[in-house]
Amino acid sequence: MNVGVVGNPRYRDLRGLLARLVAVAPRHGFRLSGEDKIADQWPSAVPALNGQIDVLITIGGDGTLLRGARLTISQEVPVLGVNIGRVGFLATVTPDTLEAALDAVARKDYQIELRRVLESVIQAADGSRRPAAAALNDVVIHKTGVARVI
């Protein structure tokens, strides 16, 4: 099974979780690949994330899960979110439940929650449009800075 991994390198727990993934991957027949952004976090070399994957594992928070889902949106790949961030509405697996979740993935013993994809477009007063963006959870309109859940 080809398993892609996307992570948030700002979290110090990322390196340890990637090491755990590398350790259990052979037992489950996982062929791991990872995004370039976390290439230096792996305990050993892992191929770059490209091509067809069967499952995507995101390690971070909900933002990391949404970013990973956007990367694979055209492939309709199941996403397993491991929450080491602050907000975990979507990324529900914890570091403590990681091995059990990976066992379930290997056995294909999981349920897929289908999500709608929204397309947002900003249209100026003159009728011109900015490029559309895929929205998997919500669309936020704000003036500047980083928007946060209140």
C-alpha positions as CSV (number, residue, x, y, z in Angstrom):
1,M,0.0,0.0,0.0
2,N,1.4,3.4,-1.0
3,V,1.1,5.8,1.9
4,G,1.9,9.5,1.5
5,V,2.8,11.6,4.5
6,V,2.3,15.4,4.9
7,G,3.4,17.1,8.1
8,N,3.9,20.3,9.9
9,P,7.6,20.8,10.7
10,R,6.8,23.4,13.4
11,Y,5.7,20.7,15.8
12,R,8.6,19.1,17.7
13,D,6.7,15.8,17.9
14,L,6.8,15.3,14.2
15,R,10.2,13.7,14.0
16,G,9.3,11.1,16.6
17,L,6.0,10.2,14.9
18,L,7.8,9.8,11.5
19,A,10.2,7.4,13.2
20,R,7.3,5.4,14.5
21,L,5.8,5.3,11.0
22,V,9.1,4.1,9.5
23,A,9.3,1.4,12.2
24,V,5.8,-0.1,11.6
25,A,5.6,0.4,7.8
26,P,7.3,-2.9,6.9
27,R,5.0,-4.9,9.1
28,H,1.9,-3.4,7.3
29,G,3.4,-3.4,3.8
30,F,3.4,0.4,3.7
31,R,5.6,2.1,1.1
32,L,6.0,5.6,2.5
33,S,6.6,8.8,0.6
34,G,6.7,12.3,2.1
35,E,6.3,15.9,1.0
36,D,9.5,17.8,0.5
37,K,8.6,20.2,3.3
38,I,9.4,17.5,5.9
39,A,12.3,15.6,4.1
40,D,14.8,16.5,6.8
41,Q,12.5,15.2,9.6
42,W,12.6,11.5,8.6
43,P,15.0,9.1,10.4
44,S,16.1,7.7,7.0
45,A,15.5,8.7,3.4
46,V,12.0,8.5,2.2
47,P,10.9,9.1,-1.5
48,A,9.3,12.3,-2.4
49,L,5.5,12.4,-2.4
50,N,4.4,12.1,-6.0
51,G,2.4,9.8,-8.1
52,Q,-0.5,7.6,-7.0
53,I,-1.0,7.0,-3.2
54,D,-3.6,4.8,-1.5
55,V,-3.8,6.7,1.8
56,L,-2.5,10.1,3.0
57,I,-1.5,10.5,6.6
58,T,-1.3,14.1,7.8
59,I,0.6,14.9,11.0
60,G,-0.1,18.3,12.6
61,G,-3.5,19.9,13.1
62,D,-6.6,20.5,11.1
63,G,-4.7,23.0,8.9
64,T,-2.2,20.3,8.0
65,L,-5.0,17.9,7.2
66,L,-6.7,20.4,4.9
67,R,-3.4,21.2,3.2
68,G,-2.8,17.5,2.6
69,A,-6.3,17.0,1.3
70,R,-5.8,19.9,-1.2
71,L,-2.6,18.2,-2.5
72,T,-4.5,15.0,-3.3
73,I,-7.9,16.4,-4.2
74,S,-7.9,15.1,-7.7
75,Q,-7.0,11.6,-6.6
76,E,-9.9,11.2,-4.0
77,V,-7.5,9.6,-1.5
78,P,-8.6,8.8,2.1
79,V,-6.9,11.0,4.6
80,L,-5.9,10.0,8.1
81,G,-5.2,13.0,10.3
82,V,-2.9,12.7,13.3
83,N,-3.4,15.6,15.6
84,I,-0.4,17.1,17.3
85,G,-1.7,20.6,16.8
86,R,-4.0,22.8,18.8
87,V,-7.3,22.3,16.9
88,G,-8.4,18.7,16.2
89,F,-11.9,18.8,14.8
90,L,-10.8,16.9,11.6
91,A,-7.5,15.3,12.6
92,T,-8.8,12.9,15.3
93,V,-6.0,10.3,15.7
94,T,-3.7,11.1,18.5
95,P,-0.1,10.0,19.0
96,D,-1.4,7.5,21.6
97,T,-3.9,5.9,19.1
98,L,-1.5,6.0,16.1
99,E,-0.6,2.3,16.0
100,A,-4.2,1.2,16.3
101,A,-5.2,3.5,13.5
102,L,-2.3,2.2,11.3
103,D,-3.4,-1.4,12.0
104,A,-7.0,-0.5,10.9
105,V,-5.6,1.2,7.7
106,A,-3.6,-1.9,6.9
107,R,-6.7,-4.1,7.4
108,K,-8.8,-1.6,5.5
109,D,-11.0,-1.6,8.5
110,Y,-12.2,2.0,8.5
111,Q,-15.0,4.2,7.4
112,I,-14.6,7.1,5.0
113,E,-16.4,10.3,5.8
114,L,-17.2,12.0,2.5
115,R,-16.7,15.7,2.4
116,R,-18.0,18.2,-0.1
117,V,-15.6,20.5,-1.9
118,L,-16.6,24.1,-2.3
119,E,-15.2,26.4,-4.9
120,S,-14.8,30.0,-3.9
121,V,-14.4,32.9,-6.3
122,I,-13.7,36.5,-5.5
123,Q,-15.4,38.8,-8.0
124,A,-14.3,42.5,-8.2
125,A,-16.8,45.3,-8.9
126,D,-15.6,45.4,-12.5
127,G,-16.6,41.8,-12.9
128,S,-13.1,40.4,-13.0
129,R,-12.5,37.2,-11.0
130,R,-9.6,35.9,-9.0
131,P,-8.7,32.3,-9.5
132,A,-10.9,29.9,-7.7
133,A,-9.7,28.0,-4.7
134,A,-10.9,24.6,-3.4
135,A,-12.4,24.8,0.1
136,L,-12.7,21.6,2.1
137,N,-13.9,22.9,5.4
138,D,-14.7,26.6,5.2
139,V,-14.1,29.8,3.4
140,V,-12.7,32.7,5.4
141,I,-12.7,36.3,4.3
142,H,-10.5,38.7,6.3
143,K,-8.4,41.8,5.7
144,T,-4.9,40.7,6.8
145,G,-3.0,38.3,9.0
146,V,-3.8,34.8,9.9
147,A,-7.4,33.9,10.6
148,R,-8.0,31.7,13.7
149,V,-11.1,29.8,15.0
150,I,-12.8,31.9,17.6
